[in-house]
Amino acid sequence: MKRNELIALIENNQLIDREMILERNEFLKTEGSIDTNIYFVEEGSLRVYILDESEERTIRFGYQNNILVSLDSFLTEKPSEFVIQALKKTRVKVIPKKAFMEFIYRDENNLKLWAKILEDLVIQQIEREKDLLVSSPKERYERVLRRSPILFQEVSNRHIANYLRMTPETLSRLKKS
């Protein structure tokens, strides 16, 4: 089973517990909470961030047809420092861990799908670390633009700049050049 097949299952409501509609700036998950759900973003956009000495540090985005999860809390069932917030009105389908894990362990192909999802998450994390290690703001911008061009259509410059660890003014200059 491939990621697209999982999305088809989600869209057919086979793993869905419920649907949630979040208004702009509403929180899906707050700091210090336990969240063992997987979220499929039907429409809208979300950001995942962490507070660093009262400064928000955006680490990930989710938009239409993305799967978003607070992976540390999902795996450990312990509180997480991550916050998930809607950037605009967003509709997500909620998949509880219990239902998902029953699905995963039901069939060897489903288990392979889970391994593939985890591999993709590790690769995304490695790419993110590379983004942060590249010293030039222009290089960070170009890497993310190549990898996720839709991000620049879905998310405001302010949040993208935070994600890229630069000022909105620097991002604006890079986009113009």
N, C-alpha and C positions, 0 to 999 in steps of 0.2 A: 504494500500500500504506500502511495506517495503522498506528499504534503497536500497536493490538490485533491486527492481522495479524502483526506481528513477534512479539508474545507467543504467538500461535497457533503460529508456526513454531518458536519456542523450546520450547513445551510439547510439540510433536510431535517434538522432538529433531533437527530438521533442521540446526541450527547448533551443536548441543551437542558438545563434546569430551569432557566428563566432568561428573560431579556431585561436589560436595564437601559434607561435613557438618562443621561447625565447632562445637565445644563453646563454652559460655559463656566469654567473655573471650579466646578463641583469635583469633589474628591471621590475616586473609586476605592483608593486605599490610603490610609494615613500612616504617618510614622509611628512605629512601635506596635502596629497591629499585626495579627496573624491573618494571612490570606492564602488559602490553598485552592483558589479557583484559577481556571484558565479563562481568558477573555478573548473572544473573537470580535474584532471591530467591524461592525457592519457599515457604519458611516460615522464621519467625524474624525477627531484626532485627540490623542492623549499624549502626555509626556510622563516619563518616569524620572524622578529626581531624588536627591538626597540633600539634607541640610548640612552644610559645612560651616560651623561657627556663624550661624544665622544667615548664611548665603546659600541660595539654592544652586545646586550643580546638576544640570540636566544630563542624564546619561543615556536616555533612549526615548524614541518616539514610537507611537503606534497609530496607524491610520487604516483606511478601508482595506479589508481582507488580510489584515495582520493579526497574528496571535500574540497576545501580551500576557505576561505572568510575572509575579514577584517570585522568581525562581528559588531564591534562598528560603523564603517562607513556605513555598509550595513543597519543596523537598524535605525540609526539617520540621515543618509544622510549628515553627517558633516565630516570635515577633521579628519583624524586619524594619530596618530604618528607611526603606524605600517608600516614596509617596507616588501615587498615580493620580494624575489630575487631568480632567477634560480641558482641552484648549478651545473647543467650541462645542456646540450641542453634539453629543455623541451617543450612538446606540451600540451597545455591546451585547453579545450572547454569552451567557455564563455557563461554564462547564465545571462542575464540582470535581475535585480530585478523586473522590471515591468512584464516581461513574467513569471518569477517564481511565483510572487504573484498572478497573474491571474490564473495560474495553481493551486496553493494552495487553493484559495478560490472557485474554480470551483466545488469541491466535498468534502464532509465531510471526506472521507478517505485520501484525499490529505492534508487536514488540520491536520489530525491525524499524517500524515507523518512529517509535519513541526514541530509539537509538539515533535515528537520522535527525530528529528534532533537536535532541541534545547536542549532536555534532554541529548542527547549524548554529545553535546558541553559542557554543564554544568558539566557532569561527567568527561569529559576530563580535564576541567579546575581544578576541585577538585583534580584529580589525579596529575596534574602538580604541584599544590600547595603542595600536600603531598611530591612530589619529592623534592621540594625546602626546605621543613621543616625538612626532614630527614638529620641529621647532617653528617652522614658518607658517604664519596664519594662511598664506596663500596656498601652501601645500595641503594644509588641513581642509580648507575650503574645497580645493579641487578633488581631493580623495573622496570626500563625502558627496560632492556633486556627481562624480562618476558612479559611485556605488548606489546612491539613492536620489536620483533627480526629482522624483515626485515629492520628496521632503520639502523642497523649496516652493512647491505649489500648495502644500497642505499646512505648513507651519509658519508662524510669523518670524520675521528677521530677528526679533528680540530673543526668542527661544532658540533659534538656530545658532545665533551668536554665542549664547550661553553654552550650548552644547559644544561648540567649536572652541570655547575658551578665548573669546575675543569680544571686543565691544561691538555694538550694533553699527557704529560708524565705520569700523574697519571692515565688517562684512559688507556694508553698503558699497564701500570703495572697491572691494574685490569683485562684487557682482557687476559693477560698472566697467571694470577693466577687461 
